[in-house]
Amino acid sequence: MRCIVRQQQPLMQEFIEHEHADELAAIDQILNAVPEMLSQVEADLVGDSDRSVGRPGLSADQVVRALLVKQMNGFSYDELAFHLADSICYRRFCQLGQFEKPPSRSTLQENIKRVSAESLEAINRAIVMQAKENGLDDGSAVRGDCTVVNSNIHQPTDSWLLWDTVRVLVRLLQRAWEYDVTFTNHRRRAKRRFREIGNARSREQRVPLYRDLLKMAEETLEDAENAVSQLKRFKEPEAEDLIARLLRTLVLGRRIVDQTQRRVLAEEGVPSSEKLVSIFEPHTDIIVKDRRGVEYGHKICLTAGLSSLVFDCIILEGNPADSTLARGMIERHREILGEAPEQAAFDGGFASKANVNDLKKLGVKDVAFYQLTRELAVTPSIQYIKDPALNPDEDSLWVYGLRLRLAL
């Protein structure tokens, strides 16, 4: 039977004297102060199963703590399993007894992956409210910015994506041999073409190789479709799981074949919104920020306070302009804390006179941008502020320490 928090704690050693151990001890106190946030995590872990039977498993509290250790240090699941077995402080933080067997890599992965994004958001909001109640940060002054979190994918070239499609489908079709499903294995030939394309020096050399690689990908897709129709005769859970995996890869594989034909053979430009850059992380967006090159992942908006406490994190779809995001960030901040901040600072990408007006309507008294854009250059009077404690006027805009009075 799985529980939310262990009522009787096992024999555990105390935290050692170290800066990182002190940090873990402080986080431990915060988590102990808000146990109500773990109910949603426990529901994620249990799902539709009967929670009154079976092995105890990791508690919701332990799963959250293991997740924090993993993210704080950037551990892989293998590394996380090792440190939970080896480290006194991490074992103490994750509520593992001195003589208790540590969880395996597969157990940690299975449990942590069950924690939903909604649960993580609820945990963050519970911590934010506790920080406000304790006077750590009331959210009256915030800093908003955007960044990109990269997906764990390789460089998405057309040939590499086609090779991924072939090898994944072949791996799934090999599992279908148990059900007397036959197919042609193009894996070795596809791999050769993939490497030859990477070594080709001109388009004239690459196009024939692409045609052959596309032919093998299409034949493998046809074999996978035939396998799905044959597997539908079996009602076993393993066969149904295999069908689901094949169908998912078929959909993505067809998109990759289509975009490769358009890009390579027809020399057609494919919009970023239509491109698929990974069959393993198909949600990945193509993000271009300024002149810093192309990144593959997701654009996120962060709102933080004076204490560096992150109040909110928004994962965006696509690559919307920063200037369209300021109002939504403040509206969510008001939803979380019950009121808009008195002061809000953003970088130059958010700067616009419309944003200044919108944020003031939401209740923000002082709005600051770190760069001045042409749209805001409304013949302002510029005054150097020598006293950093001096508050700006209600209708002023702060840019790099300059007070710019706007005609609002």
VENUR-V822689 format. One record per backbone hydrogen bond with DSSP energy under -0.5 kcal/mol. NH is the residue of the N-H (numbers start at 1). CO is the residue of the C=O. E is the energy in kcal/mol with one decimal. If there is no record, write none. Layout:
# VENUR-V822689
nh co e
NH CO E
NH CO E
This chain:
# VENUR-V822689
nh co e
9 7 -0.6
18 16 -1.1
22 18 -2.4
23 19 -1.7
24 20 -2.3
25 21 -2.3
26 22 -2.1
27 23 -2.2
28 24 -2.4
29 25 -1.8
30 26 -1.8
31 27 -2.5
32 28 -2.1
33 29 -1.2
34 30 -0.8
34 31 -0.7
35 32 -0.5
37 34 -1.2
38 35 -1.7
39 36 -1.1
41 37 -0.5
42 38 -2.5
43 39 -1.8
44 40 -1.6
45 41 -2.1
46 42 -2.3
47 43 -2.4
49 46 -1.7
51 49 -0.8
53 50 -1.2
60 3 -1.5
61 4 -2.2
63 59 -2.2
64 60 -2.1
65 61 -2.1
66 62 -2.6
67 63 -2.4
68 64 -2.1
69 65 -2.2
70 66 -2.3
71 67 -2.4
72 68 -2.7
73 69 -1.5
74 70 -1.2
75 70 -1.6
80 76 -2.6
81 77 -2.3
82 78 -2.0
83 79 -2.5
84 80 -2.2
85 81 -1.1
86 82 -1.9
87 83 -3.0
91 87 -1.8
92 88 -2.4
93 89 -2.7
94 90 -2.3
95 92 -1.2
96 91 -3.0
98 11 -3.9
100 97 -1.1
108 104 -2.3
109 105 -2.5
110 106 -2.6
111 107 -2.1
112 108 -2.7
113 109 -2.2
114 111 -0.8
115 111 -0.5
115 112 -1.2
120 116 -1.8
121 117 -2.2
122 118 -2.1
123 119 -2.3
124 120 -2.2
125 121 -2.3
126 122 -2.1
127 123 -2.1
128 124 -2.3
129 125 -2.3
130 126 -1.8
131 127 -2.3
132 128 -2.1
133 129 -2.4
134 130 -2.1
135 132 -1.1
136 131 -2.3
137 131 -0.9
142 343 -2.1
143 304 -2.9
144 345 -2.7
145 302 -2.1
147 300 -2.0
149 298 -2.6
150 148 -0.6
151 296 -2.6
153 151 -1.9
157 155 -1.9
161 157 -2.2
162 158 -2.1
163 159 -2.3
164 160 -2.5
165 161 -2.1
166 162 -2.3
167 163 -2.5
168 164 -2.2
169 165 -2.1
170 166 -2.5
171 167 -1.9
172 168 -2.0
173 169 -2.8
174 170 -2.2
175 171 -0.9
176 172 -1.0
177 174 -0.9
178 175 -1.0
179 176 -1.7
180 177 -2.1
181 176 -1.4
182 180 -0.5
185 183 -0.5
186 184 -0.9
190 186 -2.7
191 187 -2.2
192 188 -1.9
193 189 -2.2
194 190 -2.4
195 191 -2.1
196 192 -2.5
197 193 -2.5
198 194 -1.6
199 195 -1.2
200 196 -1.0
200 197 -0.5
206 202 -1.8
207 203 -2.6
208 204 -0.6
209 205 -0.8
210 206 -2.6
211 207 -2.3
212 208 -1.9
213 209 -2.4
214 210 -3.0
215 211 -2.1
216 212 -2.1
217 213 -2.2
218 214 -2.7
219 215 -2.2
220 216 -2.2
221 217 -2.2
222 218 -2.1
223 219 -2.1
224 220 -2.1
225 221 -2.1
226 222 -2.2
227 223 -2.2
228 224 -2.0
229 225 -1.8
230 226 -1.8
231 227 -2.5
232 228 -1.2
233 230 -1.3
234 231 -1.8
240 236 -2.2
241 237 -2.4
242 238 -2.0
243 239 -2.3
244 240 -2.1
245 241 -2.0
246 242 -2.4
247 243 -2.7
248 244 -2.1
249 245 -2.2
250 246 -2.6
251 247 -2.2
252 248 -1.8
253 249 -3.0
254 250 -2.4
255 251 -1.5
256 252 -2.0
257 253 -2.5
258 254 -2.4
259 255 -2.6
260 256 -2.0
261 257 -2.2
262 258 -2.1
263 259 -2.5
264 260 -2.9
265 260 -0.9
266 261 -2.4
268 262 -3.6
270 268 -0.5
271 269 -0.5
274 271 -1.5
275 271 -0.8
275 272 -0.8
277 275 -0.5
284 281 -2.0
285 297 -3.0
287 285 -0.7
287 295 -3.2
289 287 -0.5
289 293 -0.9
290 288 -0.6
292 289 -2.3
295 287 -3.0
297 285 -2.1
297 295 -0.6
298 149 -2.2
299 318 -0.5
300 147 -2.8
301 314 -2.4
302 145 -3.0
303 312 -2.0
304 143 -2.4
305 309 -2.0
306 141 -0.6
308 305 -1.7
311 303 -2.5
311 309 -0.8
312 303 -1.4
314 301 -2.4
315 313 -0.5
316 299 -2.8
316 314 -0.6
324 321 -1.7
325 322 -2.0
326 322 -0.6
329 325 -2.0
330 326 -1.9
331 327 -2.4
332 328 -2.1
333 329 -1.8
334 330 -2.4
335 331 -1.8
336 332 -2.1
337 333 -2.5
338 334 -1.6
342 140 -1.4
343 140 -2.5
344 366 -2.2
345 142 -2.0
346 368 -2.7
350 347 -1.7
351 348 -1.2
356 352 -1.7
357 353 -2.2
358 354 -2.6
359 355 -2.7
360 356 -1.9
361 357 -1.8
362 358 -1.3
363 360 -0.9
364 359 -2.4
365 342 -1.0
365 363 -0.5
366 342 -2.6
367 396 -0.7
368 344 -2.5
369 398 -1.4
370 346 -1.2
373 371 -0.5
376 373 -1.0
377 373 -0.7
377 374 -0.9
378 376 -2.2
382 380 -0.5
383 403 -0.8
385 401 -1.2
386 384 -0.7
388 386 -0.8
390 387 -1.6
396 393 -1.4
397 404 -2.3
398 367 -1.0
399 397 -0.5
399 402 -2.3
402 399 -2.0
403 383 -1.6
404 397 -3.1
404 402 -0.7
405 381 -0.9
405 403 -0.6
406 395 -1.4
408 406 -1.7
